[in-house]
């Protein structure tokens, strides 16, 4: 969404949203519009950051679990080497 502000003769602001929609508003309404827009953007950023943080935590948990399993298998003497390295 593209928003552009222009000052008209009646000391109001014309908000152009996209190509088809224009709205004449006063200064306070325009400020409130952009403040609400910023709040929505901040909320989306926070949501995205939380999702990414949880994915990073999950990845680290899986990495640790894999390392622990490998160490456990190594202690048993059953190192999971690729087939071409196994002697038999």
N, C-alpha and C positions, 0 to 999 in steps of 0.2 A: 504494500500500500504506500503510495507516494502522497505526501501532504505538503502543500505549499501555502504560505500565507501572504496575502496582499492587503494593503490598507486602502479602503475606499473612501469616498467623500464624506460619508456619514460617521467617520471616526470609528468604524467597525472593521473587523478583519474578515476577509473571505477565505475560508478554508477550502482548498481544492483537494478532494480525496479521490485518487484515481483519475480517470478521464471524464467520467460522467456526472459526478456529484459535487456540487458546490453549496456551501452553507455560509450565510452571513452571521457572524457572532460578535459579541462584544469582547473586550479584553479579558475579563474574568472567566468567561466561558471558554475562551481559547486556552488560557492558562490551565484551567481545570482539565480540559480535554487532553492536553499534552502531559500533564501530571499523571492522569489515569493511564495514559499510554505508556509512560515510563514505568509505572508500577506494574503493569502487565508484563512488560519486557523484563523487569527485574525478577518477577515471579517465575517466568519461563527460564531465565538464566539460573536461578536457584534450583529449580527442578532438574535442569540438565546437569548442573554440578553435583547434585545429590545422586542422580542416576550413575554418572561417571564414577563418583567416589565409591558407590556400592559395587560397581563392576570391578574396580581396582582392588577392593578388599576381597571380593570373591576370587579374583585371579590369584592374589597372593595366598589365600587359603588353599586353593587347589595346588599351587606350586609347592607349598609346604607339605601338603598331604602326599604329593607325588615323591618329594624328596624323602619323607619319612618312610614311605613304602619301599623305595629303592634301598635305603639303609637297612631296613628290616630284612629284605630279601638278600642283601649282601651278607648280612650276618649269618644267614642260614646256609651260605655257600652256594646259593642259586642265583648268581648274578645274571640278570636278564640281558645277556649280550646278543647282538644280532646273530642269526643263524650261521653266517659265514665265519664268525670268530669262534664258534663253539667247536670243541674238539670231541671227536667221538669215534 
